[in-house]
Amino acid sequence: MSIEDSDIKKIAHLARISIAEEDIPGYATELTNIMAWVEQMNAVDTDHIEPMAHPLHAVQRLRDDVVSEPDLREAAQAIAPETEAGLYLVPKVIE
């Protein structure tokens, strides 16, 4: 697939970037090379390859889920203007 100068101008317009006229042929060549690599990768048979969620088969080590802080909700809510059922009550700001 060959990328033309008009394609570069259209891509630049869609991306809202400005490209100098003298740089357009270089961008066209680079994008043509990239598209050739993509076509080359599309030719590889991947029918029997399982998709991966991550390139490394790493398992994250997790710590035990234990309570490490005391429950300070009562003390924190003692200074609040209004609370109800363990929740802070705030004035309505949207009508």
Secondary structure, 3 states (H helix, E strand, C coil): CCCCHHHHHHHHHHHCCCCCHHHHHHHHHHHHHHHHHHHHHHCCCCCCCCCCCCCCCCCCCCCCCCCCCCCCHHHHHCCCCCEECCEECCCCCCC
